[in-house]
Amino acid sequence: MPGSEHQWRIERWMTADAVTRVLCALGALDGPKERVDVRFVGGAVRNTVMGLPVGEIDLATPEIPTKVIYRLDSAGLKAVPTGLDHGTVLALAAGETFEITTLRRDTACDGRHAAVEFTTDWHEDARRRDFTINAMSLRPDGMLFDDHGGVEDAKAGRVGFVGAPVDRIQEDYLRILRLFRFYAWYGRAPLDAPTLAACRAHADGLARLSGERIKQELAKLLLAPTPLEALALMVDAGVLARIVTGAGDLRAIKRLVAIEQDERQREPDWLRRLAAILPPAADADEIADSLRLSNADRERLAALTKVEPVLDEHADPLRLRRALYRIGAPLLTDRLLLAWSRANDGEHAAPWRALLAASAAWVPKVLPVAGADVLALGVKSGPAVGRLLAAVEEWWIGASFEPCREGTLAHLERLVNQAGAQAPEH
C-alpha cells in the first residue's frame, strides 16, 4: 500500500560512528524543528529487511546537492561531487564512503539514461526505483517507509519491478540484467510471467548498453552462490546469448558450481564461470572486446578457453609437473576445475581431487641454469642458446626438479658437447 509505514528496530549499523557523523552533518539528528528527513535507501535497507549483512550504506535527502556539500564541508567531512546533475554526492567519514542522493523524479528516459528533476517528495523518488525491494527507505529512528510492498517481497524472496515491468525496462534496458542479477542473489519465489515476457520482448534493447555495464552486471550475477536458475531463465528469455555470443549450454557451469560447493574451499570466480558457459570453440578475443575486459582479464579468459589439451584425471606425474611448471598453479587449478566440469565421467571425483591437491601444494621452481651458462660453455649467441636451455629444462622437469645447479650444469655441458659433435664441418 502506498505510504505504508513500519516501525523497525534501530540496527547496530545505523548507529556506527561514521554513520552518525554523516547523519549529523546532513541535519538528520538535529532538534525536531530543524531536522532534515534524511533516510537510508537501497541495499542497506533491503539487506536489513532480509536479514543479510549490510555492506555499502546509501542515503537520500530532500536537500539539493549544493546544500549537501555545504553541510558536509561545514562538518569537516570530505564531499566528492560525483554526479551533481543526478544529485549524487559522496561523503567520506572515518575511512568509509557514503553515497548521498537528492530525491528525484524522472522527466524523460531514452532506454539508458534519464533526465531528472529534484523533488522533496519521497513517493516520487520511490516510484522511479527499479525493484520493490530497492524502493524502501529507513529513517534513523527506525521508521521504515514502503510504498510498493518491498517488505513483503523481501521476506518472500520475490524480485519484481516497481509498477509495470515494460515501463521500467523501457526506461533503462540495463534493468533486464539487474533483474536476473538480483534474482540470482536474492530470489526464492519464481519470477512472474509478465516480468519474463517483458524481458523477452525487449531483449533487443540490450544492444544499447555499453560493454562495461554488461560486464559489471554479468560478473556480479556469476558471483552469486548459485546462479544457475537465473542463467537458465536468461537463456529462455533470449537474454544470455545477446550479451555473451554462443552462450546457452549450462551443463558445464552446473557441474562447476556443484564442484565448487562440494570442495567447500573453492570461492566462486566469475571469469572461470564465464569460461564454463562458453562453447568449446568460443572466440575469447571477441567476447573480451564485447565486454570491454581489462588486459589481465582478457589474457586470463584466453588461457581458460584454450582448445589445446588440458590435464585429465588420467594425467601422469610428469605431465602434471610439466603443466604446473609451465603455466603455474592458479591457472592449472582453474583449467582442472573446468576440465572436471566438462568430463563425461565427472562423478569420479578422487582423481580430480588428487590433481587439485597437487596443484594446491605446488611450490614454484626456478631452473638453476640460465643463458649466461650456455654462453660460458662457448656457445655463440643465437637460437642454439634457447634450444639448449629448453632441452636441459625438459630433462630437469623429467628428473622431478631434483638436480641442483651443479648437476644441471653438468648435463648442460653434455648437451653442448653433443651438439658440437653433431655440428657439420665447414
RODO-2510 file (C-alpha; in nm, 4 decimals, decimal comma):
residues 426
     n   res          X          Y          Z
     1     m     0,0000     0,0000     0,0000
     2     p     0,1438     0,3416    -0,0976
     3     g     0,2532     0,5346     0,2074
     4     s     0,2812     0,2219     0,4220
     5     e     0,4993     0,2725     0,7295
     6     h     0,6534     0,0158     0,9635
     7     q     0,8286     0,0762     1,2915
     8     w     1,1547    -0,1119     1,2514
     9     r     1,4194    -0,1651     1,5135
    10     i     1,7309     0,0512     1,5154
    11     e     2,0070    -0,1707     1,3808
    12     r     2,3645    -0,1576     1,5056
    13     w     2,4990    -0,0367     1,1693
    14     m     2,2666     0,2636     1,1875
    15     t     2,4449     0,3953     1,4974
    16     a     2,8067     0,3325     1,3915
    17     d     3,0397     0,6281     1,4426
    18     a     3,0903     0,7062     1,0730
    19     v     2,7163     0,6803     1,0036
    20     t     2,6326     0,9101     1,2957
    21     r     2,8846     1,1686     1,1764
    22     v     2,7272     1,1792     0,8292
    23     l     2,3717     1,1935     0,9677
    24     c     2,4680     1,4799     1,1974
    25     a     2,6306     1,6653     0,9094
    26     l     2,3165     1,6271     0,6975
    27     g     2,0923     1,7596     0,9738
    28     a     1,9143     1,4301     1,0351
    29     l     1,9793     1,4282     1,4101
    30     d     1,9114     1,7908     1,4962
    31     g     1,6253     1,9151     1,7072
    32     p     1,2700     1,8393     1,5845
    33     k     1,2143     2,1843     1,4340
    34     e     1,5275     2,1709     1,2184
    35     r     1,5613     1,8049     1,1474
    36     v     1,6072     1,7103     0,7814
    37     d     1,4232     1,3975     0,6687
    38     v     1,7326     1,2015     0,5666
    39     r     1,6797     0,8268     0,5171
    40     f     1,8783     0,5162     0,4381
    41     v     1,7908     0,3719     0,0981
    42     g     1,8883     0,0915    -0,1369
    43     g     2,0853    -0,2161    -0,0456
    44     a     2,1348    -0,1374     0,3221
    45     v     1,7588    -0,1279     0,3782
    46     r     1,6915    -0,4295     0,1565
    47     n     1,9544    -0,6441     0,3286
    48     t     1,8348    -0,5360     0,6719
    49     v     1,4797    -0,6470     0,5959
    50     m     1,6096    -0,9752     0,4506
    51     g     1,8348    -1,0394     0,7493
    52     l     2,1525    -1,0194     0,5406
    53     p     2,4805    -0,8397     0,6177
    54     v     2,4854    -0,4718     0,5272
    55     g     2,7666    -0,3506     0,3040
    56     e     2,7529    -0,0109     0,1374
    57     i     2,5281     0,2443     0,3040
    58     d     2,3434     0,4923     0,0820
    59     l     2,1299     0,7820     0,1948
    60     a     1,8759     1,0126     0,0352
    61     t     1,7796     1,3665     0,1302
    62     p     1,5288     1,6247     0,0084
    63     e     1,8019     1,8897     0,0054
    64     i     1,9759     1,9840    -0,3202
    65     p     2,3373     1,8757    -0,3822
    66     t     2,4921     2,2162    -0,3200
    67     k     2,3304     2,2255     0,0248
    68     v     2,4535     1,8712     0,0919
    69     i     2,8091     1,9721     0,0003
    70     y     2,7844     2,2808     0,2199
    71     r     2,6672     2,0737     0,5157
    72     l     2,9437     1,8161     0,4741
    73     d     3,2120     2,0818     0,4373
    74     s     3,0830     2,2650     0,7439
    75     a     3,1046     1,9440     0,9453
    76     g     3,4625     1,8828     0,8357
    77     l     3,3758     1,5860     0,6138
    78     k     3,5097     1,5488     0,2626
    79     a     3,2481     1,5825    -0,0107
    80     v     3,3062     1,4458    -0,3608
    81     p     3,0533     1,5667    -0,6235
    82     t     3,0404     1,2524    -0,8382
    83     g     2,7162     1,3265    -1,0230
    84     l     2,5666     1,6628    -0,9443
    85     d     2,3314     1,6541    -1,2438
    86     h     2,1735     1,3438    -1,0948
    87     g     2,2013     1,4688    -0,7385
    88     t     2,4784     1,2387    -0,6152
    89     v     2,7493     1,3345    -0,3678
    90     l     2,9944     1,1071    -0,1906
    91     a     3,0761     1,1696     0,1739
    92     l     3,3942     1,0377     0,3344
    93     a     3,3839     0,9793     0,7093
    94     a     3,6152     0,7709     0,9302
    95     g     3,7565     0,5928     0,6272
    96     e     3,4141     0,4949     0,4926
    97     t     3,2295     0,6216     0,1851
    98     f     2,8599     0,7070     0,1739
    99     e     2,6583     0,7901    -0,1378
   100     i     2,4087     1,0685    -0,0743
   101     t     2,1453     1,1400    -0,3385
   102     t     1,8868     1,4159    -0,3593
   103     l     1,5302     1,2947    -0,4099
   104     r     1,4480     1,2826    -0,7805
   105     r     1,1779     1,2220    -1,0340
   106     d     1,2342     1,1272    -1,3971
   107     t     1,1283     1,3723    -1,6645
   108     a     1,2500     1,1782    -1,9702
   109     c     1,4124     0,8395    -2,0374
   110     d     1,5809     0,7056    -2,3513
   111     g     1,6259     0,3424    -2,2527
   112     r     1,9541     0,4008    -2,0762
   113     h     1,9775     0,7495    -1,9276
   114     a     1,7142     0,9541    -1,7520
   115     a     1,6693     1,3293    -1,7278
   116     v     1,5715     1,4102    -1,3714
   117     e     1,4379     1,6918    -1,1596
   118     f     1,4961     1,7238    -0,7886
   119     t     1,1965     1,6881    -0,5623
   120     t     1,1109     1,6801    -0,1946
   121     d     0,8508     1,4071    -0,2432
   122     w     0,9659     1,0670    -0,1167
   123     h     0,6820     0,8929    -0,3009
   124     e     0,8010     1,0295    -0,6365
   125     d     1,1535     0,9113    -0,5610
   126     a     1,0291     0,5633    -0,4701
   127     r     0,8279     0,5367    -0,7942
   128     r     1,1435     0,5764    -1,0058
   129     r     1,3273     0,2882    -0,8347
   130     d     1,3706    -0,0393    -1,0219
   131     f     1,2536    -0,3157    -0,7845
   132     t     1,0158    -0,3147    -0,4910
   133     i     1,2900    -0,4440    -0,2606
   134     n     1,5023    -0,1431    -0,3560
   135     a     1,2248     0,1142    -0,3132
   136     m     1,2079     0,1153     0,0673
   137     s     1,3572     0,3864     0,2871
   138     l     1,4524     0,3776     0,6546
   139     r     1,4709     0,6753     0,8859
   140     p     1,7422     0,6886     1,1545
   141     d     1,4742     0,6484     1,4254
   142     g     1,3776     0,3095     1,2811
   143     m     1,0683     0,4125     1,0855
   144     l     1,0593     0,2159     0,7595
   145     f     0,8666     0,3501     0,4588
   146     d     0,7407     0,1057     0,1991
   147     d     0,5247     0,2338    -0,0876
   148     h     0,5378    -0,0764    -0,3080
   149     g     0,5281    -0,3850    -0,0892
   150     g     0,9029    -0,4173    -0,0607
   151     v     0,8974    -0,5616     0,2912
   152     e     0,6666    -0,8453     0,1938
   153     d     0,8637    -0,9138    -0,1255
   154     a     1,1977    -0,9049     0,0559
   155     k     1,0813    -1,1555     0,3168
   156     a     0,9411    -1,3818     0,0444
   157     g     1,2498    -1,3570    -0,1758
   158     r     1,0400    -1,2068    -0,4530
   159     v     1,2158    -0,9857    -0,7111
   160     g     0,9756    -0,7682    -0,9047
   161     f     0,9646    -0,4293    -1,0695
   162     v     0,8022    -0,1214    -0,9237
   163     g     0,4925    -0,0828    -1,1373
   164     a     0,4649    -0,2308    -1,4872
   165     p     0,7725    -0,4320    -1,5958
   166     v     0,7556    -0,2979    -1,9519
   167     d     0,7647     0,0612    -1,8287
   168     r     1,0637     0,0041    -1,6023
   169     i     1,2555    -0,1815    -1,8735
   170     q     1,1917     0,0766    -2,1434
   171     e     1,3217     0,3450    -1,9086
   172     d     1,6528     0,1604    -1,8760
   173     y     1,7337    -0,1673    -2,0538
   174     l     2,0082    -0,2386    -1,8004
   175     r     1,7244    -0,3320    -1,5656
   176     i     1,6825    -0,6578    -1,7569
   177     l     2,0280    -0,7666    -1,6451
   178     r     1,9781    -0,6243    -1,2978
   179     l     1,6596    -0,8287    -1,2653
   180     f     1,8417    -1,1564    -1,3261
   181     r     2,1364    -1,0498    -1,1126
   182     f     1,9122    -0,9655    -0,8178
   183     y     1,7190    -1,2871    -0,8721
   184     a     2,0435    -1,4864    -0,8608
   185     w     2,1344    -1,3303    -0,5277
   186     y     1,8016    -1,2791    -0,3535
   187     g     1,5309    -1,4684    -0,5408
   188     r     1,3438    -1,7548    -0,3783
   189     a     0,9987    -1,7057    -0,5271
   190     p     0,9771    -1,7580    -0,9073
   191     l     0,9872    -1,4576    -1,1388
   192     d     0,6343    -1,3894    -1,2602
   193     a     0,5255    -1,4487    -1,6205
   194     p     0,4653    -1,0806    -1,7159
   195     t     0,8146    -0,9895    -1,5969
   196     l     0,9794    -1,2645    -1,8018
   197     a     0,7623    -1,1807    -2,1022
   198     a     0,8711    -0,8160    -2,0836
   199     c     1,2382    -0,9194    -2,0715
   200     r     1,1926    -1,1466    -2,3719
   201     a     1,0046    -0,8825    -2,5698
   202     h     1,2664    -0,6124    -2,5080
   203     a     1,5879    -0,8156    -2,5102
   204     d     1,6981    -0,6347    -2,8276
   205     g     1,7337    -0,3216    -2,6171
   206     l     2,0415    -0,4745    -2,4541
   207     a     2,2350    -0,3768    -2,7677
   208     r     2,2144    -0,0167    -2,6464
   209     l     2,4169    -0,0905    -2,3342
   210     s     2,7898    -0,0420    -2,3051
   211     g     3,0149    -0,3436    -2,2732
   212     e     3,1415    -0,2138    -1,9395
   213     r     2,7936    -0,2084    -1,7840
   214     i     2,7071    -0,5515    -1,9218
   215     k     3,0322    -0,6895    -1,7805
   216     q     2,9617    -0,5378    -1,4385
   217     e     2,6170    -0,6954    -1,4172
   218     l     2,7295    -1,0299    -1,5592
   219     a     3,0231    -1,0524    -1,3194
   220     k     2,8021    -0,9821    -1,0184
   221     l     2,5476    -1,2389    -1,1351
   222     l     2,8097    -1,5086    -1,1894
   223     l     2,9488    -1,4488    -0,8409
   224     a     2,6173    -1,5453    -0,6809
   225     p     2,6461    -1,8697    -0,4834
   226     t     2,4007    -2,0461    -0,7163
   227     p     2,3372    -1,8506    -1,0377
   228     l     2,2029    -2,1478    -1,2335
   229     e     1,8306    -2,0735    -1,2227
   230     a     1,8891    -1,7111    -1,3198
   231     l     2,1089    -1,8181    -1,6104
   232     a     1,8508    -2,0723    -1,7265
   233     l     1,5835    -1,8010    -1,7277
   234     m     1,8175    -1,5739    -1,9241
   235     v     1,8630    -1,8470    -2,1836
   236     d     1,4871    -1,8988    -2,2077
   237     a     1,4244    -1,5253    -2,2438
   238     g     1,6886    -1,4900    -2,5175
   239     v     1,8985    -1,2634    -2,2969
   240     l     2,2186    -1,4599    -2,2323
   241     a     2,3102    -1,5144    -2,5978
   242     r     2,2653    -1,1427    -2,6643
   243     i     2,5314    -1,0457    -2,4132
   244     v     2,7680    -1,3449    -2,4499
   245     t     2,7958    -1,4811    -2,8030
   246     g     2,7396    -1,8563    -2,8172
   247     a     2,6437    -1,8976    -2,4513
   248     g     2,3494    -2,1224    -2,3791
   249     d     2,4704    -2,4678    -2,2766
   250     l     2,4686    -2,4625    -1,8969
   251     r     2,5732    -2,8215    -1,8278
   252     a     2,9368    -2,7366    -1,7543
   253     i     2,8615    -2,4474    -1,5200
   254     k     2,6054    -2,6607    -1,3401
   255     r     2,8776    -2,9192    -1,2695
   256     l     3,1313    -2,6474    -1,1901
   257     v     2,9060    -2,4882    -0,9272
   258     a     2,8443    -2,8305    -0,7738
   259     i     3,2196    -2,8988    -0,7651
   260     e     3,2903    -2,5611    -0,6054
   261     q     3,0281    -2,6206    -0,3389
   262     d     3,1402    -2,9790    -0,2760
   263     e     3,5025    -2,8764    -0,2394
   264     r     3,3985    -2,6010     0,0051
   265     q     3,7322    -2,4305    -0,0483
   266     r     3,6545    -2,3046    -0,3972
   267     e     3,5378    -1,9473    -0,3959
   268     p     3,3190    -1,8508    -0,6938
   269     d     3,5225    -1,6866    -0,9690
   270     w     3,3256    -1,5007    -1,2326
   271     l     3,5766    -1,5432    -1,5173
   272     r     3,6076    -1,9156    -1,4533
   273     r     3,2296    -1,9438    -1,4533
   274     l     3,2116    -1,7328    -1,7687
   275     a     3,4502    -1,9765    -1,9379
   276     a     3,2193    -2,2601    -1,8311
   277     i     2,9192    -2,1165    -2,0204
   278     l     3,1156    -2,0629    -2,3421
   279     p     3,1159    -2,3172    -2,6242
   280     p     3,4443    -2,5045    -2,6882
   281     a     3,5244    -2,3008    -2,9999
   282     a     3,4395    -1,9634    -2,8455
   283     d     3,6362    -1,6629    -2,9651
   284     a     3,7786    -1,5309    -2,6379
   285     d     3,9046    -1,2117    -2,8017
   286     e     3,5619    -1,1315    -2,9431
   287     i     3,3996    -1,1827    -2,6044
   288     a     3,6697    -0,9777    -2,4325
   289     d     3,6085    -0,6970    -2,6821
   290     s     3,2317    -0,7038    -2,6338
   291     l     3,2618    -0,6960    -2,2536
   292     r     3,5471    -0,4424    -2,2571
   293     l     3,7611    -0,6662    -2,0373
   294     s     4,0847    -0,5387    -1,8891
   295     n     4,4060    -0,6711    -2,0410
   296     a     4,4576    -0,9014    -1,7419
   297     d     4,1044    -1,0450    -1,7658
   298     r     4,1359    -1,0777    -2,1440
   299     e     4,4560    -1,2821    -2,1108
   300     r     4,3097    -1,4997    -1,8382
   301     l     3,9905    -1,5711    -2,0333
   302     a     4,2004    -1,6667    -2,3365
   303     a     4,4053    -1,9036    -2,1199
   304     l     4,0915    -2,0583    -1,9688
   305     t     3,9318    -2,1214    -2,3074
   306     k     4,2303    -2,2612    -2,4981
   307     v     4,1399    -2,5582    -2,7136
   308     e     4,4743    -2,7276    -2,6553
   309     p     4,4596    -3,0470    -2,4459
   310     v     4,4451    -2,9994    -2,0705
   311     l     4,5156    -3,2465    -1,7967
   312     d     4,2503    -3,5065    -1,7351
   313     e     4,2001    -3,7422    -1,4441
   314     h     4,4458    -3,9891    -1,6014
   315     a     4,7387    -3,7446    -1,6134
   316     d     5,0716    -3,8989    -1,5137
   317     p     5,3108    -3,7258    -1,2697
   318     l     5,5370    -3,5973    -1,5467
   319     r     5,2509    -3,4255    -1,7298
   320     l     5,1330    -3,2769    -1,4031
   321     r     5,4790    -3,1433    -1,3170
   322     r     5,5241    -3,0035    -1,6645
   323     a     5,1866    -2,8265    -1,6550
   324     l     5,2482    -2,6814    -1,3095
   325     y     5,5893    -2,5543    -1,4121
   326     r     5,4758    -2,4136    -1,7468
   327     i     5,1520    -2,2347    -1,6553
   328     g     5,1545    -2,2150    -1,2743
   329     a     4,9198    -2,3482    -1,0100
   330     p     4,6449    -2,0807    -1,0228
   331     l     4,5777    -2,1230    -1,3951
   332     l     4,6182    -2,5001    -1,3805
   333     t     4,3685    -2,5181    -1,0943
   334     d     4,1152    -2,3218    -1,2987
   335     r     4,1679    -2,5426    -1,6011
   336     l     4,1399    -2,8581    -1,3926
   337     l     3,8094    -2,7387    -1,2494
   338     l     3,6809    -2,6575    -1,5978
   339     a     3,8024    -2,9912    -1,7376
   340     w     3,6372    -3,1758    -1,4491
   341     s     3,3113    -2,9875    -1,5076
   342     r     3,3128    -3,0963    -1,8733
   343     a     3,4246    -3,4571    -1,8162
   344     n     3,1771    -3,7244    -1,9159
   345     d     3,2657    -3,9187    -1,6023
   346     g     3,2624    -3,6110    -1,3826
   347     e     3,1176    -3,8107    -1,0936
   348     h     3,4571    -3,9826    -1,0413
   349     a     3,5957    -3,7244    -0,8054
   350     a     3,9015    -3,8885    -0,6486
   351     p     4,1482    -3,8461    -0,9412
   352     w     4,0449    -3,4860    -0,9946
   353     r     4,0804    -3,4084    -0,6258
   354     a     4,4284    -3,5596    -0,6271
   355     l     4,5306    -3,3334    -0,9138
   356     l     4,3813    -3,0281    -0,7422
   357     a     4,5621    -3,1168    -0,4206
   358     a     4,8916    -3,1421    -0,6084
   359     s     4,8253    -2,8034    -0,7647
   360     a     4,7474    -2,6509    -0,4248
   361     a     5,0719    -2,7878    -0,2816
   362     w     5,2874    -2,6691    -0,5709
   363     v     5,5889    -2,4538    -0,4921
   364     p     5,7214    -2,2656    -0,7997
   365     k     6,0584    -2,3877    -0,9294
   366     v     6,3381    -2,1934    -1,0987
   367     l     6,5704    -2,3605    -1,3476
   368     p     6,9180    -2,3466    -1,1847
   369     v     7,0961    -2,2526    -1,5100
   370     a     7,0436    -1,9624    -1,7498
   371     g     7,1503    -1,8349    -2,0884
   372     a     7,4734    -1,6970    -1,9446
   373     d     7,5760    -2,0507    -1,8515
   374     v     7,5253    -2,1655    -2,2105
   375     l     7,7371    -1,8788    -2,3421
   376     a     8,0068    -1,9560    -2,0854
   377     l     8,0387    -2,3026    -2,2378
   378     g     8,1383    -2,1484    -2,5698
   379     v     7,8021    -2,1454    -2,7471
   380     k     7,7553    -1,8393    -2,9659
   381     s     7,4605    -1,6123    -2,9016
   382     g     7,1630    -1,7141    -3,1162
   383     p     6,8827    -1,9706    -3,1474
   384     a     7,1088    -2,2500    -3,0250
   385     v     7,1111    -2,0978    -2,6752
   386     g     6,7331    -2,1247    -2,6478
   387     r     6,7286    -2,4791    -2,7851
   388     l     6,9881    -2,5969    -2,5339
   389     l     6,8081    -2,4294    -2,2437
   390     a     6,4776    -2,5882    -2,3497
   391     a     6,6448    -2,9304    -2,3662
   392     v     6,8073    -2,9063    -2,0242
   393     e     6,4846    -2,7696    -1,8797
   394     e     6,2834    -3,0656    -2,0098
   395     w     6,5438    -3,3046    -1,8625
   396     w     6,5259    -3,1202    -1,5288
   397     i     6,1426    -3,1423    -1,5237
   398     g     6,1646    -3,5136    -1,6013
   399     a     6,4007    -3,5531    -1,3054
   400     s     6,1342    -3,4050    -1,0735
   401     f     6,3284    -3,0775    -1,0391
   402     e     6,5721    -3,2579    -0,8116
   403     p     6,9097    -3,1897    -0,9824
   404     c     7,0868    -2,8963    -0,8214
   405     r     7,2795    -2,6325    -1,0113
   406     e     7,5943    -2,8459    -1,0247
   407     g     7,4136    -3,1474    -1,1687
   408     t     7,2089    -2,9376    -1,4115
   409     l     7,5198    -2,7543    -1,5301
   410     a     7,6929    -3,0864    -1,5896
   411     h     7,4010    -3,2067    -1,8001
   412     l     7,4008    -2,8797    -1,9921
   413     e     7,7695    -2,9269    -2,0687
   414     r     7,6977    -3,2766    -2,2012
   415     l     7,4270    -3,1349    -2,4273
   416     v     7,6657    -2,8647    -2,5543
   417     n     7,9325    -3,1243    -2,6272
   418     q     7,6829    -3,3474    -2,8079
   419     a     7,5608    -3,0525    -3,0131
   420     g     7,9192    -2,9667    -3,1019
   421     a     7,9948    -3,3209    -3,2069
   422     q     7,6892    -3,3281    -3,4316
   423     a     7,7562    -2,9878    -3,5891
   424     p     7,8614    -3,0190    -3,9583
   425     e     8,2147    -2,9208    -4,0509
   426     h     8,2710    -2,6202    -4,2777
***
